[in-house]
Amino acid sequence: MIAVLSGGVGAARLLRALSIVTEPSKLAAIVNVGDDLVLHGLTICPDLDTIMYTLAGLNNDELGWGLRGETWRVMQELDALGGAAWFQLGDRDLATHLYRSERLSSGATKSAVTRELCERLHVTVRLLPVTNDVIATEFETELGRMSFQEYFVRHHHDVTVTAIDVTGVEQSRPTPEVLHALTEAERIVIAPSNPLISIEPILRVPGVREILRVRRADVVAVSPIIAGEAVKGPASRLLGELGHEVSCIGVVDFYDGLVGTWIIDERDAARADEVRARGLRVVVTTTVMSEGDNAHRLAEAVLQ
């Protein structure tokens, strides 16, 4: 079994590539739930759904989120009524949130509902919310405190951030399935997701960071920063705003003590010796997964 700490798009692409080169049922994705939200009375889990739709072959590559072939009639009607339509939910996507919310209201856990949804969509990679407890990533910004989706969607992650908090995380517990995956996996992989807002909320769930620290030799991480830039999203901006070096080395230092082997992109090959100087193994390959061959190469590097 391989356990993969996962955020959204970057993790989804890596998991898709891994599921091609190894048996999907051997993969356990431990997924961030810090950016989950309740909107219109519905529980929405963006990272879980992005990964689930991608592995089911239903993702909207044009938008980078949601389902392909979407229509937007409900949001259009909601906007016309004066409702909150800034967080767009497609008509097909709404069915997922309606199902999840109904099951949660009847007493099911987020883990159980995720398993049910994956079965319906024939996704055999095991998607494991890191916790069934409610945690929420929030930002202190130049405009005041914001929820994750207010920062990310409403303000297009275009405001200065001075601090990031994950409320409720100290009281949360990892699920038994997550603990089993982390302790029994042959290898633990940190996907090339945003370190600060996709992976850190997972690590802050009590017990998770400690397991990685103990199992450091078995942990492989893929840098999400290539030549000083993130492939997608605000990772590079956030790292800089919060005082980290915006480079693969900055990410290596962010995960200090948790990772034994680093995979960095070919464009950062000149910095491989800096990684080795920290007592770490390093593999240099392509880490951009927009093309199938490159995704395959990265998946092979992660496995080998």
C-alpha positions in Angstrom: 0.0 0.0 0.0 1.1 3.5 -0.8 -0.4 6.4 1.3 -0.5 9.8 -0.5 -1.1 13.0 1.4 -3.3 14.9 -1.0 -4.7 18.3 -1.7 -6.5 19.2 -4.9 -5.5 19.3 -8.5 -1.8 18.4 -8.2 -2.6 15.4 -6.0 -5.4 14.4 -8.3 -3.0 14.3 -11.3 -0.4 12.4 -9.4 -2.9 9.8 -8.1 -4.3 9.4 -11.6 -0.7 8.7 -12.9 0.1 6.3 -10.0 -3.2 4.4 -10.6 -2.0 3.7 -14.2 1.4 2.3 -13.2 0.3 0.4 -10.1 -2.9 -1.3 -8.8 -5.3 1.5 -7.8 -6.7 -0.4 -4.8 -3.2 -0.3 -3.3 -3.3 3.5 -3.2 -4.8 5.4 -0.2 -5.2 9.1 -0.6 -5.3 10.9 2.7 -7.2 14.1 1.8 -7.2 17.6 3.2 -10.6 18.7 4.5 -9.5 22.2 5.7 -11.1 23.9 2.8 -14.5 22.1 3.2 -17.4 24.5 3.7 -21.2 24.6 4.3 -23.0 26.7 1.7 -26.7 26.9 0.9 -27.0 24.3 3.6 -24.8 21.8 1.7 -21.5 20.4 2.8 -19.0 20.8 0.0 -15.6 19.1 0.0 -13.5 20.6 -2.9 -10.3 18.5 -2.5 -12.2 15.2 -2.1 -14.4 16.0 -5.1 -11.6 17.1 -7.3 -9.7 13.9 -6.7 -12.8 11.8 -7.0 -13.9 13.3 -10.3 -10.4 13.1 -11.7 -10.0 9.5 -10.9 -13.4 8.8 -12.3 -12.5 10.5 -15.6 -15.2 13.1 -15.1 -13.2 16.2 -14.2 -13.5 19.5 -16.1 -10.0 20.0 -17.4 -10.9 23.4 -18.9 -11.9 24.9 -15.5 -9.6 22.8 -13.4 -12.5 21.9 -11.0 -15.9 20.4 -11.2 -17.4 18.1 -13.7 -17.1 18.3 -17.5 -20.3 18.9 -19.5 -21.7 21.1 -16.7 -24.7 23.4 -16.9 -25.2 26.3 -14.6 -29.0 26.8 -14.5 -29.3 26.6 -10.7 -26.6 29.2 -10.1 -28.1 31.5 -12.7 -31.5 31.3 -11.1 -29.9 31.8 -7.6 -28.0 34.9 -8.9 -31.2 36.3 -10.4 -32.9 35.9 -7.0 -30.1 37.8 -5.3 -28.6 34.8 -3.6 -24.9 34.1 -3.0 -23.7 32.8 -6.4 -20.0 33.8 -6.1 -19.1 30.1 -5.3 -20.1 28.4 -8.5 -21.7 25.0 -8.3 -22.7 23.2 -11.5 -26.0 21.4 -11.8 -24.4 18.0 -11.9 -21.9 18.8 -9.1 -24.9 19.8 -6.9 -26.1 16.2 -6.9 -22.9 15.2 -5.1 -23.3 17.8 -2.4 -27.0 17.0 -2.0 -26.2 13.3 -1.5 -23.3 14.0 0.9 -25.4 16.5 3.0 -28.3 14.2 3.2 -26.2 11.3 4.4 -24.3 13.4 6.9 -27.6 14.7 8.3 -28.7 11.1 8.9 -25.5 10.4 10.9 -23.1 9.0 8.4 -19.4 10.1 8.6 -17.6 11.9 5.9 -15.4 8.9 5.4 -18.4 6.6 4.9 -20.0 9.1 2.5 -16.8 9.4 0.5 -16.6 5.6 0.2 -20.1 5.5 -1.0 -19.6 8.2 -3.6 -16.4 6.5 -4.9 -18.2 3.2 -5.2 -21.0 4.9 -7.3 -18.3 6.4 -9.6 -16.2 3.2 -9.7 -13.1 4.9 -8.1 -11.0 2.1 -6.6 -8.3 4.3 -5.1 -9.2 4.7 -1.4 -10.1 8.3 -0.7 -9.7 8.9 3.1 -10.7 12.3 4.6 -7.9 12.9 7.1 -10.5 13.5 9.8 -14.3 13.3 10.2 -14.2 16.3 12.5 -14.8 19.8 11.3 -11.6 21.8 10.7 -11.4 25.0 8.7 -8.4 26.8 7.1 -8.7 30.6 7.6 -6.5 33.5 6.6 -5.5 36.7 8.3 -5.3 39.2 5.4 -4.9 42.9 4.7 -8.8 42.9 4.4 -9.4 41.0 7.7 -10.0 37.4 8.5 -11.3 35.2 5.7 -12.5 31.7 5.2 -10.6 29.5 2.7 -13.1 29.9 -0.1 -13.5 33.7 0.5 -9.8 34.0 0.0 -9.4 31.5 -2.8 -12.5 32.0 -4.8 -14.2 35.3 -3.9 -10.9 37.3 -3.8 -9.1 35.1 -6.3 -6.2 34.6 -3.8 -5.2 38.2 -4.7 -4.9 39.7 -1.2 -1.9 39.7 1.1 -1.9 37.0 3.8 -0.2 37.6 7.1 -1.1 34.3 8.9 -2.9 31.0 8.3 -4.9 29.2 10.9 -6.7 25.9 11.0 -9.5 26.2 13.4 -10.7 23.1 15.3 -7.6 21.1 14.3 -6.2 20.7 17.8 -9.5 18.9 18.9 -9.7 16.8 15.8 -8.7 13.1 15.4 -7.4 11.2 12.4 -9.8 8.5 11.3 -8.8 4.9 12.1 -8.4 4.3 8.3 -5.9 7.1 8.1 -3.9 5.9 11.0 -3.8 2.4 9.5 -2.8 3.7 6.1 0.0 5.8 7.5 1.4 3.1 9.8 1.1 0.2 7.4 2.0 1.7 4.0 5.2 0.6 2.4 5.7 4.3 1.3 4.2 7.6 2.2 4.1 10.2 -0.5 3.5 14.0 -0.1 1.8 15.1 -3.3 2.8 18.3 -5.1 0.0 20.2 -3.4 0.2 23.6 -1.8 2.3 23.0 1.4 0.7 25.7 3.4 -3.0 25.2 2.7 -3.3 21.7 1.3 -0.8 19.6 3.2 -0.2 21.5 6.5 -3.9 21.1 7.6 -3.3 17.3 7.2 -0.1 17.4 9.2 -1.7 19.5 12.0 -4.3 16.8 12.7 -2.9 15.3 16.0 -0.7 12.2 15.4 -0.2 12.7 11.6 3.0 14.7 11.8 4.4 12.4 14.4 4.0 9.3 12.3 5.8 11.0 9.3 8.6 12.0 11.6 9.1 8.4 12.8 8.7 7.0 9.3 10.8 9.7 7.6 12.9 7.2 5.7 9.8 5.9 3.9 8.5 9.4 3.0 8.8 10.7 -0.5 7.8 14.3 -1.4 7.3 15.9 -4.8 8.1 19.6 -4.8 5.2 21.8 -6.0 7.6 24.7 -6.8 9.5 24.6 -10.1 12.1 27.3 -10.8 10.6 29.5 -8.2 7.0 29.3 -9.3 4.0 27.1 -8.6 2.4 25.2 -11.5 -1.0 26.4 -10.3 -2.5 28.4 -7.5 -1.1 30.7 -4.8 1.6 28.4 -3.3 4.6 30.6 -4.4 2.8 33.8 -3.3 1.9 32.4 0.1 5.3 31.0 0.7 6.9 34.4 0.1 4.3 36.4 2.1 4.9 34.1 5.1 8.6 34.3 5.0 9.7 31.1 3.2 12.1 30.9 0.4 10.1 30.5 -2.8 11.9 27.6 -4.3 12.2 23.8 -4.1 14.6 24.4 -1.2 12.1 26.5 0.6 9.6 23.6 0.4 12.3 21.1 1.5 12.9 23.2 4.6 9.2 23.7 5.2 8.9 19.9 5.6 12.1 19.6 7.7 12.3 16.3 9.6 9.4 14.7 7.7 10.8 13.6 4.4 13.6 11.2 3.4 13.5 11.5 -0.4 12.7 14.5 -2.5 11.7 14.6 -6.1 12.4 17.9 -7.8 12.0 19.1 -11.3 14.6 19.0 -14.0 14.6 22.8 -14.1 15.9 22.8 -10.5 18.6 20.2 -11.1 21.3 22.7 -10.1 19.9 22.8 -6.6 20.0 19.0 -6.0 23.3 19.2 -4.1 21.6 21.7 -1.6 19.0 19.0 -0.9 21.7 16.3 -0.4 23.6 18.7 1.9 20.6 18.4 4.2 21.1 14.7 4.5 18.3 13.8 2.1 18.0 11.7 -1.0 17.0 13.5 -4.2 15.6 12.4 -7.5 15.5 14.8 -10.5 12.8 14.3 -13.1 9.9 16.1 -14.7 7.2 17.0 -12.2 4.8 18.8 -14.6 2.0 16.4 -15.3 0.1 18.2 -18.0 1.3 15.6 -20.6 0.7 11.9 -20.1 4.3 10.8 -20.7 5.6 13.2 -18.1 3.0 12.1 -15.5 4.0 8.5 -16.1 7.7 9.4 -15.6 6.9 11.1 -12.3 4.7 8.2 -11.1 7.5 5.8 -11.9 10.0 8.0 -10.0 7.7 8.0 -6.9 7.4 4.2 -7.0 11.1 3.5 -7.5 
